[in-house]
Amino acid sequence: MSLKTTLDPNAIMVTIMAARVRELHPMIHHITNSVVMNFTANITLAMGAAPVMAPSIAESAEMSGYAGALLLNIGTINPELLESMISAGRAANANNIPVILDPVGAGATKLRTDAISTILSELKIAVVRGNAGEILSLAGTAGGVRGVDSLTTGEGSEDVFSSFAAETGIVTAVSGQTDFITDGTDWIKVYNGNRLMTSITGTGCGATTAAACFAASGTPLLQSVAAGIACYNIAGEIAAENCKGPGSFVPEFIDQLACLDSDTIAKKLRMEVGQ
């Protein structure tokens, strides 16, 4: 991915980080929900990283030792899977490998809420990415979750998200009409994306995969997570313009993500950085 001259420093940053992922080709260890495995594996490949799905406790900790990042997604959580997540997470923590958490449906049921509580208490989480309802639930505020869907936009809750990030030390990415990413001090807003992305199962989980791919690149976490989400959303935006509907969106989305280049990033990126 070549870097073309541009006056937008945000586009330069996103392009450099995207190129770094493709150069390093990091392995992303997913312990994720069974609904999205194929989709998120393809997202990982399209971004230039290497996916592995190793949910069994018999190998999950060992596999973490080879990874550039460990992604934990509780979308189809059960007690055995949680045990494997904790084992893999401890191994990742011991090897300074970033752990990325997707708290799918947090706050919706006791099982999910308890699982998230266990993960947060047992492991050092580098990044959490979820919808507004899920992140508000983690922050101890009534988030409003139905199943795995957020019932709130999160508008007006940016201070809550920033406080959660500051108190926990976890880079926090909140998906919505505008994506909000913060480390508790600085924040980045990404305005790219398209509503059609919400019509496809797994696009939220895919955004967490994008964050994990870029977090594995070794760049500053706030910027790397925002860059990964920006690339993901730009590809979704272009795919929505070119497809006929949800059925043709997925292959077009993966194609656009795989061929995303510096010129497209410079042309399409809509990002705001602040404190």
C-alpha positions in Angstrom: 0.0 0.0 0.0 1.8 3.1 -1.2 1.5 6.4 0.6 0.5 9.3 -1.7 1.1 12.9 -0.8 -1.9 14.3 1.2 -2.4 17.3 3.4 -4.6 15.3 5.8 -2.4 13.9 8.7 -5.2 11.6 9.7 -5.2 9.9 6.3 -1.4 9.6 6.4 -1.7 8.0 9.9 -4.4 5.5 8.7 -2.5 4.6 5.6 0.8 4.0 7.4 -0.9 1.8 9.9 -2.8 -0.2 7.3 0.5 -0.8 5.4 2.1 -1.9 8.6 -0.5 -4.6 9.2 0.0 -6.0 5.7 3.8 -5.9 6.2 3.8 -7.7 9.6 0.9 -10.1 8.7 0.2 -10.7 12.4 -1.7 -13.8 13.6 -5.0 -12.9 15.3 -6.2 -15.6 17.7 -10.0 -15.6 17.9 -12.0 -17.2 20.6 -15.3 -15.9 19.2 -18.9 -16.8 18.7 -19.9 -19.5 16.3 -22.1 -17.3 14.2 -19.3 -15.1 12.9 -16.2 -17.3 12.6 -16.1 -17.5 8.8 -16.9 -13.9 8.3 -14.3 -12.6 10.8 -11.7 -15.0 9.4 -12.2 -13.5 6.0 -12.1 -9.9 7.4 -8.8 -10.8 9.0 -7.4 -12.0 5.7 -8.7 -9.1 3.8 -6.9 -6.7 6.2 -3.6 -8.5 5.7 -3.5 -10.5 8.9 -3.7 -14.2 9.6 -6.7 -15.7 11.4 -6.8 -18.7 13.7 -9.8 -20.0 15.6 -8.8 -22.1 18.6 -11.6 -22.2 21.2 -10.6 -25.5 22.9 -9.0 -25.0 26.3 -6.7 -27.9 25.3 -4.8 -25.5 23.0 -6.1 -21.9 23.5 -3.4 -20.8 25.9 -0.6 -22.4 23.7 -2.0 -20.8 20.6 -2.0 -17.3 22.3 1.8 -17.5 22.4 2.0 -17.3 18.6 -0.5 -14.5 18.2 -0.1 -10.8 17.6 -3.4 -10.2 19.4 -6.0 -12.3 21.2 -9.7 -11.5 20.5 -12.4 -12.6 23.0 -16.0 -12.4 21.8 -18.8 -13.6 24.1 -21.5 -13.8 21.5 -22.2 -17.5 22.1 -20.6 -17.8 25.5 -20.9 -20.8 27.7 -19.0 -21.8 30.9 -16.5 -24.0 29.0 -15.7 -21.3 26.5 -15.3 -18.7 29.2 -12.8 -21.0 30.9 -10.8 -21.2 27.7 -10.9 -17.4 27.3 -9.5 -16.9 30.7 -6.7 -19.5 30.1 -5.8 -17.9 26.7 -6.0 -14.4 28.2 -3.6 -15.2 31.0 -1.1 -16.6 28.5 -1.5 -13.5 26.3 -1.0 -11.2 29.4 2.1 -13.1 30.4 3.6 -12.5 26.9 2.4 -8.9 26.6 0.1 -9.7 23.7 -2.9 -7.3 23.5 -6.3 -8.8 24.5 -9.2 -7.3 22.6 -12.7 -7.8 24.1 -16.1 -7.8 22.3 -18.8 -7.8 25.1 -21.6 -9.0 22.8 -24.9 -8.5 24.6 -23.4 -7.5 27.9 -26.2 -6.5 30.2 -28.8 -8.6 28.4 -28.6 -11.8 30.5 -26.9 -12.8 33.8 -24.6 -15.3 32.0 -23.2 -12.6 29.7 -22.9 -10.0 32.4 -21.2 -12.4 34.8 -18.8 -13.6 32.0 -17.8 -10.0 31.3 -17.3 -9.4 35.0 -15.0 -12.4 35.2 -13.0 -11.5 32.2 -12.5 -7.9 33.4 -11.4 -9.1 36.9 -9.1 -11.9 35.7 -7.5 -10.4 32.7 -5.7 -7.2 31.5 -7.8 -6.1 28.6 -6.1 -3.7 26.1 -9.1 -2.8 24.0 -12.9 -3.2 24.3 -15.1 -2.6 21.3 -18.9 -2.7 21.5 -22.1 -0.9 20.8 -23.3 1.9 23.1 -25.6 -0.3 25.1 -22.8 -2.8 25.8 -20.2 -0.3 26.8 -22.7 1.6 29.0 -23.4 -1.7 30.7 -19.7 -2.3 31.4 -19.5 1.3 32.8 -22.3 0.5 35.3 -24.9 2.6 33.5 -28.2 1.4 32.2 -27.2 0.8 28.6 -30.3 -0.7 27.1 -29.6 -4.0 25.3 -32.1 -6.4 23.7 -30.4 -9.7 22.8 -27.2 -8.5 21.2 -28.6 -5.2 19.9 -28.2 -1.8 21.5 -31.4 0.1 22.4 -29.4 3.4 22.8 -27.3 5.4 20.4 -24.9 6.5 23.1 -25.4 10.1 22.1 -24.5 12.4 25.0 -22.6 9.6 26.7 -19.1 10.4 25.5 -18.0 11.5 29.0 -19.2 8.1 30.4 -17.1 6.3 27.8 -14.1 8.4 28.5 -14.4 7.9 32.2 -14.6 4.2 31.8 -11.5 4.2 29.6 -9.6 6.4 32.1 -10.6 4.3 35.1 -9.9 0.9 33.6 -6.9 1.8 31.3 -8.8 0.1 28.5 -8.9 1.8 25.0 -12.6 1.9 24.5 -14.3 1.9 21.0 -18.0 2.5 20.8 -19.7 1.8 17.5 -22.7 3.8 16.2 -23.6 6.2 13.6 -20.3 7.9 14.6 -17.7 5.6 16.1 -16.0 7.0 19.2 -12.7 5.7 20.3 -11.0 7.0 23.5 -8.2 6.2 25.9 -9.7 8.4 28.6 -7.7 11.4 27.7 -7.7 11.7 23.9 -10.5 10.7 21.6 -11.0 10.0 17.9 -14.3 10.0 16.0 -14.8 8.1 12.8 -17.7 9.2 10.6 -17.4 6.6 7.9 -19.7 3.7 7.4 -23.2 2.9 6.0 -26.4 1.8 7.5 -26.4 -1.3 5.3 -23.6 -2.7 7.5 -26.2 -3.2 10.3 -28.2 -5.5 8.0 -25.5 -8.1 8.0 -24.9 -10.5 10.8 -21.4 -10.1 12.3 -20.4 -6.6 11.1 -20.0 -5.5 14.7 -17.8 -8.5 15.4 -15.9 -7.7 12.2 -15.2 -4.2 13.5 -13.6 -5.8 16.6 -11.5 -8.0 14.3 -10.4 -4.9 12.5 -9.4 -3.3 15.8 -7.5 -6.5 16.7 -5.6 -6.6 13.4 -4.4 -3.1 13.8 -3.7 -3.4 17.6 -1.4 -6.3 16.7 0.8 -3.9 14.6 2.5 -2.5 17.6 1.5 1.1 17.0 -0.1 3.3 19.7 -3.4 1.6 20.6 -5.8 4.6 20.4 -4.6 5.5 16.9 -4.3 1.9 15.7 -7.8 0.9 16.8 -9.2 4.1 15.2 -7.3 3.4 12.0 -8.5 -0.2 11.8 -12.2 0.9 12.4 -11.8 3.7 9.8 -10.5 1.3 7.1 -13.3 -1.2 7.9 -15.9 1.5 7.7 -14.6 3.0 4.5 -14.7 -0.4 2.9 -18.3 -0.9 4.1 -19.2 2.5 2.8 -17.9 1.8 -0.7 -19.4 -1.7 -0.7 -22.8 -0.3 0.1 -22.5 2.1 -2.9 -21.7 -0.8 -5.3 -23.9 -3.7 -4.1 -27.5 -4.5 -4.8 -28.5 -5.3 -1.3 -27.4 -7.3 1.8 -26.8 -10.5 -0.2 -24.3 -9.0 -2.5 -22.9 -6.7 0.2 -20.7 -9.2 2.0 -18.4 -10.3 -1.0 -18.2 -6.7 -2.2 -17.3 -5.6 1.4 -14.4 -8.1 1.6 -13.2 -7.2 -1.9 -13.2 -3.5 -1.0 -11.4 -4.1 2.3 -8.7 -6.3 0.5 -8.0 -3.7 -2.1 -8.2 -0.5 0.0 -5.4 1.8 -0.9 -3.9 5.2 0.1 -5.8 7.1 -2.5 -9.1 5.8 -1.4 -8.3 6.4 2.3 -7.3 10.0 1.5 -10.5 10.6 -0.5 -13.0 8.9 1.8 -11.7 9.3 5.4 -13.8 11.4 7.7 -12.1 11.5 11.1 -11.9 14.0 14.0 -9.3 13.9 16.7 -9.6 15.7 20.0 -9.1 15.8 23.8 
